[in-house]
């Protein structure tokens, strides 16, 4: 079965300008996604638990590895019965990961 005939300009791969616009919208197809658990990544304050300050300090390192997107594991408040997936407050950062003033996120 032959592919359908397509009119208009195409590149060597047979992609039209309209196709290229769709491809741009699907950014994740070419992204380098790094899944990261804040609590095990980098500890900035020496308490033995990774935190957002440590993550921010190492963003250049991740970019140097070619990472273009960071997928964060759960970091919200949780009773920790399900490795943090049992989130009790979706609008708060777990205090062990955030050392900003008054527990407010400082991102």
C-alpha positions as CSV (number, residue, x, y, z in Angstrom):
1,X,0.0,0.0,0.0
2,X,1.4,3.4,-1.0
3,X,1.5,6.3,1.4
4,X,-1.0,9.1,0.6
5,X,0.2,11.8,-1.8
6,X,1.2,15.0,-0.1
7,X,1.5,18.3,-1.8
8,X,3.7,21.3,-1.0
9,X,7.3,21.7,0.1
10,X,8.9,19.0,2.1
11,X,12.4,18.4,3.5
12,X,14.5,15.2,2.7
13,X,12.5,13.3,5.4
14,X,9.2,14.2,3.7
15,X,8.3,16.6,6.5
16,X,6.1,19.6,5.6
17,X,6.4,23.0,7.4
18,X,3.1,22.2,9.1
19,X,4.6,18.9,10.4
20,X,7.6,20.8,11.7
21,X,5.4,23.1,13.7
22,X,3.6,20.1,15.3
23,X,7.0,18.6,16.1
24,X,8.1,21.8,17.9
25,X,5.0,21.6,20.0
26,X,6.0,18.0,21.1
27,X,9.2,19.3,22.8
28,X,9.5,16.2,25.0
29,X,10.3,13.9,22.0
30,X,13.7,15.5,21.8
31,X,14.1,16.3,25.5
32,X,16.6,14.7,27.9
33,X,14.5,14.1,30.9
34,X,16.2,13.4,34.3
35,X,14.0,12.0,37.1
36,X,15.2,13.3,40.4
37,X,14.4,12.8,44.1
38,X,15.2,16.0,45.9
39,X,15.9,14.2,49.2
40,X,18.7,12.1,47.7
41,X,20.2,14.5,45.2
42,X,22.3,17.1,47.0
43,X,22.4,18.3,50.6
44,X,23.2,22.0,50.8
45,X,23.0,22.4,54.6
46,X,24.7,19.3,55.9
47,X,21.7,17.6,57.6
48,X,22.0,14.5,55.4
49,X,18.8,15.1,53.4
50,X,18.9,16.6,49.9
51,X,17.1,19.9,49.5
52,X,16.0,22.5,46.9
53,X,19.0,24.7,47.7
54,X,21.3,21.8,46.8
55,X,19.3,21.1,43.6
56,X,19.6,24.8,42.6
57,X,23.4,24.7,43.2
58,X,23.7,21.8,40.8
59,X,21.5,22.9,37.9
60,X,24.6,23.9,35.8
61,X,25.9,20.3,36.4
62,X,22.7,18.8,35.1
63,X,22.7,21.1,32.1
64,X,26.3,20.1,31.4
65,X,25.1,16.5,31.2
66,X,22.6,17.6,28.5
67,X,19.5,17.5,30.7
68,X,16.8,19.7,29.3
69,X,13.9,18.8,31.7
70,X,13.8,17.7,35.3
71,X,11.0,15.4,36.5
72,X,10.7,15.8,40.3
73,X,9.6,12.9,42.5
74,X,7.1,13.9,45.2
75,X,8.3,16.7,47.4
76,X,5.1,17.8,49.0
77,X,4.2,17.2,52.7
78,X,3.4,13.6,53.3
79,X,3.0,11.1,56.2
80,X,5.6,8.9,54.3
81,X,3.5,5.7,54.3
82,X,4.0,5.3,50.6
83,X,7.5,6.8,49.9
84,X,6.0,10.3,49.6
85,X,3.3,9.4,47.1
86,X,0.6,9.7,49.9
87,X,0.7,13.5,49.7
88,X,-1.2,15.2,52.6
89,X,-0.8,18.8,51.3
90,X,-0.4,19.5,47.6
91,X,0.4,23.1,48.2
92,X,3.4,22.7,50.6
93,X,6.9,21.6,50.3
94,X,8.0,19.0,52.8
95,X,10.1,20.9,55.4
96,X,13.0,18.5,55.2
97,X,13.5,19.6,51.6
98,X,13.1,23.3,52.0
99,X,15.3,25.4,54.3
100,X,14.0,28.8,53.2
101,X,12.8,31.4,55.7
102,X,9.7,30.3,57.6
103,X,9.3,27.1,55.5
104,X,8.3,29.1,52.4
105,X,9.6,27.8,49.1
106,X,12.4,30.0,47.8
107,X,12.5,28.9,44.2
